[in-house]
């Protein structure tokens, strides 16, 4: 479609729209329940797939990805709300382990199948061929949706306060887009856009994230903060793992991508371990996850500098996947333990928002260093090693805050009083 210049926006547009979907879904789920976001999300995802399969120009394909991103944002937050309502605390670690394991089969066979379909049929079937499966999945889910309890309308003042969050979500999403562009281009206009994006991001996140997130305050703020840190570290490194092997060790594309496949397996393994552990605390699991990512980053830094053979990545990067299974899954479980009925949707959205925002920031950092290397400002070995070492240092620094992952003082789980939506952390009595 002669649209390579817009290729990056097929990912950035998806990410930006998903942020708006997350916040909208959380707001609606808190006031009315998760049924409608789930149903609309499934419908929009199907529409996005069909629109993508019919695209004749790149702008339409990007629009299709935006629709899919909005749908995923609606779905993933509503899913967390359902898991918080439908399952008791003791069951949730196993539920999230199953959810993590559900990434394994798509992660292993999806790219291969997509390549075969593109080669022998058409790339359009990669989009349109999935639509029937979404419809079938939605139909299978309908009986369960009927069993979900409906929420009565919340206090009107609280509803109005939450409605303003959509505007801040758009502001935050725009900020992410501005920052993400710096990873592709370091021209004066893109640098200015990134600076403006940072400002928009700060303003939006001050409202959308729980008060105390930046200081890892006990309770939901700590769970959200650790989710962002873990996701940012993992994905900030993952995006350059294949490139490291390709550029520094001249591996084929197939071999260069193999460590990502192995990390998907160890991620599921780590999730299973945390789900079966009855003695290890949430703090210990998150600390282990961060430590494993730091070790993996160190190993990959040696690989990037060519100080060790390329096969080291096949050992080092799966360690990061194991750490993600420990840490990322644990933050999901912890958030639902620390939140309450009135804020479950908003807190679930905050968790996903921290994940997406930190991932975008760290991948933009990685992209900026790689672009500098591409323009000769530094060697590829130096740029790649700096990313891995920087992420490792961030993991070690975050370990010092692991003790903050505990219930907030006075919190009693689901019956904790509802938090203010003003973003400054006041607490009002529960009705």
Secondary structure, DSSP 8 states (H G I E B T S, - for coil): ---GGGTTHHHHHHHHHHHHHHHHHHHHHHHH-SHHHHHHHHHHHHHHHHHHHT--SHHHHHHHHHHHHHHHHHHHHHHHHHHHHHS-HHHHHHHHHHHHHHHHHHHHHHHHHHHHHHHHT-THHHHHHHHHHHHHHHHHHHHHHHHS-------HHHHHHHHTHHHHHHHHHHHHHHHHGGGT--SHHHHHHHHHHHHHHHHHHHHHS-TTTTTT-TTHHHHHHHHHHHHHHHHHHHHHHHHHHHHHH---HHHHHHHHHHHHHHHHHHHHHHHH-SSS-HHHHHHHHHHHHHHHHHHHHHHHTTSS-GGGHHHHHHHHHHHHHHHHHHHHHHHHHH--GGGHHHHHHHHHHHHHHHHHHHHHHHHHHHHHHHTTSS-HHHHHHHHHHHHHHHHHHHHTTGGG-S--TT--GGGS--B-SSSS--B----
